Structure formats: C-alpha cells, structure tokens
C-alpha cells in the first residue's frame, strides 16, 4: 500500500509535469500565425494566435476594386487566415490532450471550417493506432 508521503510525491510530480506541459502548449499557441492572400493577390493578411488581424497589405491592384468589393475581399482573406490559425490550434491541442472531450471543447470554440481544415491535415484517426499508442492526458 502506498504511503501518504509516496502519494503526495507522486501527486507533486504529476502537477509539475502538467505545469511544464501547459507552459509548452502556451509557448506553442503564442507562436501560431495564419497568413492568407486573396486569389489574385490584391490583399494579404496575417492573423495572430486568437485570430486577430495583425497585418494587412494591399497591392496597387486593390485600388481598382470598388470599396464594397475590397471590403469583402479583405474579410474573406482574413477568414482564410483565421481558419489556418484554428487548424494549427486544433493540431497543437490534439497533441496535448488527445482526442476526446477536451479537444471537442476546443473545436466548439473555433469556426467549423477551421476544424474541417485541421481534420483534413491530420487525416482520419486510426483506432488501432490510437489504442496502441494513446495520447497522454493530464487530468
């Protein structure tokens, strides 16, 4: 039977490991960026980890567009960059929490297109591989 001191030492070790993992994930997430360029190159954008617009570049060709057309193009391009960021977030979190309720929670807070993009990047989950090499889940 495990003594209280052994249990406490094991618990402390799990907490230390969880804190280190959380810091690593936080570092990874803070470095996530998404970029997109409009189909004809008039607009290029970059978004940060939360999907917020960080940079926008308009080429001279953008001047030829009507204001409403340009606004729609900027919005569509930014949304593509945000989907890229969302897909990266799903990939990072999947590596940390594995498939399951925690990852589902993350996916629920991302645009559906970002989740689809992440799933396309990762491919189907092979059940045999998943159960033979389960992800480490920190509780």
C-alpha distance (Angstrom), angle and dihedral (degrees) to the residues before:
residue distance angle dihedral
X1 . . .
X2 3.76 . .
X3 3.79 116.6 .
X4 3.78 122.4 -130.8
X5 3.80 90.0 -109.6
X6 3.81 91.6 52.7
X7 3.79 91.5 47.2
X8 3.80 91.1 48.9
X9 3.81 91.9 48.4
X10 3.80 90.8 50.4
X11 3.78 91.1 47.0
X12 3.80 91.1 49.6
X13 3.80 89.9 50.1
X14 3.83 91.5 51.5
X15 3.81 90.8 49.2
X16 3.80 91.6 49.1
X17 3.81 90.6 49.5
X18 3.81 91.5 47.3
X19 3.81 91.4 50.3
X20 3.81 91.4 49.7
X21 3.81 90.8 48.4
X22 3.80 91.2 48.6
X23 3.81 90.7 51.7
X24 3.80 91.0 49.5
X25 3.81 91.8 50.0
X26 3.80 90.9 46.2
X27 3.81 90.1 52.7
X28 3.80 91.1 48.4
X29 3.80 93.2 47.8
X30 3.81 92.7 47.8
X31 3.81 89.7 57.3
X32 3.81 95.1 52.5
X33 3.79 114.5 117.7
X34 3.75 132.8 169.4
X35 3.78 126.8 -155.1
X36 3.77 131.3 -175.3
X37 3.76 137.0 173.3
X38 3.78 125.7 -156.0
X39 3.82 115.6 -107.7
X40 3.82 94.5 -100.6
X41 3.81 94.4 34.7
X42 3.82 100.1 -111.6
X43 3.81 92.8 125.4
X44 3.81 132.4 35.4
X45 3.79 122.9 178.9
X46 3.78 139.3 -179.7
X47 3.77 124.9 -157.4
X48 3.79 129.7 -167.4
X49 3.80 132.6 -130.0
X50 3.80 94.8 -70.3
X51 3.78 93.1 44.5
X52 3.81 94.0 -103.5
X53 3.79 115.5 148.5
X54 3.82 109.9 -103.9
X55 3.79 102.3 168.4
X56 3.77 138.4 11.2
X57 3.78 127.6 -173.6
X58 3.77 125.3 -169.2
X59 3.78 121.1 -165.4
X60 3.80 122.7 -147.5
X61 3.82 87.4 -98.9
X62 3.82 88.3 68.1
X63 3.83 88.9 67.9
X64 3.78 89.9 66.9
X65 3.81 91.3 61.9
X66 3.78 124.5 90.9
X67 3.81 113.1 -110.9
X68 3.81 93.8 -108.9
X69 3.79 92.1 46.8
X70 3.81 90.8 49.2
X71 3.81 91.5 48.1
X72 3.82 91.1 52.6
X73 3.80 90.9 47.4
X74 3.82 91.9 50.5
X75 3.81 90.8 48.5
X76 3.82 93.8 48.1
X77 3.80 91.7 47.1
X78 3.81 92.2 48.7
X79 3.80 90.5 49.1
X80 3.81 90.3 53.6
X81 3.81 90.1 51.9
X82 3.82 89.5 48.3
X83 3.82 90.6 52.1
X84 3.80 88.3 52.8
X85 3.81 90.7 52.3
X86 3.80 91.2 46.3
X87 3.80 90.9 52.0
X88 3.81 90.3 50.7
X89 3.82 90.7 49.9
X90 3.81 90.5 52.1
X91 3.81 90.8 49.7
X92 3.80 93.1 49.7
X93 3.79 93.9 45.8
X94 3.82 92.9 45.1
X95 3.79 88.0 57.4
X96 3.79 90.1 50.9
X97 3.81 104.9 39.6
X98 3.81 101.6 17.2
X99 3.78 123.9 -144.3
X100 3.77 114.5 -34.5
X101 3.79 144.1 71.4
X102 3.80 95.4 -33.2
X103 3.79 93.0 54.6
X104 3.81 90.2 42.7
X105 3.81 88.0 56.0
X106 3.81 90.8 53.1
X107 3.81 91.0 47.8
X108 3.81 91.7 50.8
X109 3.80 89.2 62.5
X110 3.78 95.9 51.6
X111 3.79 130.3 75.8
X112 3.82 110.5 -89.2
X113 3.81 89.9 -121.6
X114 3.82 90.0 58.6
X115 3.80 91.0 52.0
X116 3.82 91.1 49.0
X117 3.81 90.2 49.7
X118 3.80 91.2 50.4
X119 3.79 91.9 49.1
X120 3.81 91.2 48.8
X121 3.82 89.8 51.6
X122 3.80 93.1 48.5
X123 3.80 96.3 40.8
X124 3.78 124.0 -149.0
X125 3.78 119.2 -29.7
X126 3.80 109.5 -112.8
X127 3.80 106.4 -139.4
X128 3.81 93.3 -153.6
X129 3.82 91.2 52.0
X130 3.79 91.9 44.4
X131 3.80 94.3 53.1
X132 3.80 94.1 40.1
X133 3.83 91.6 51.0
X134 3.80 107.9 21.6
X135 3.78 119.6 -170.0
X136 3.78 115.6 -105.5
X137 3.78 107.9 -107.6
X138 3.78 119.4 -162.0
X139 3.76 113.3 -150.1
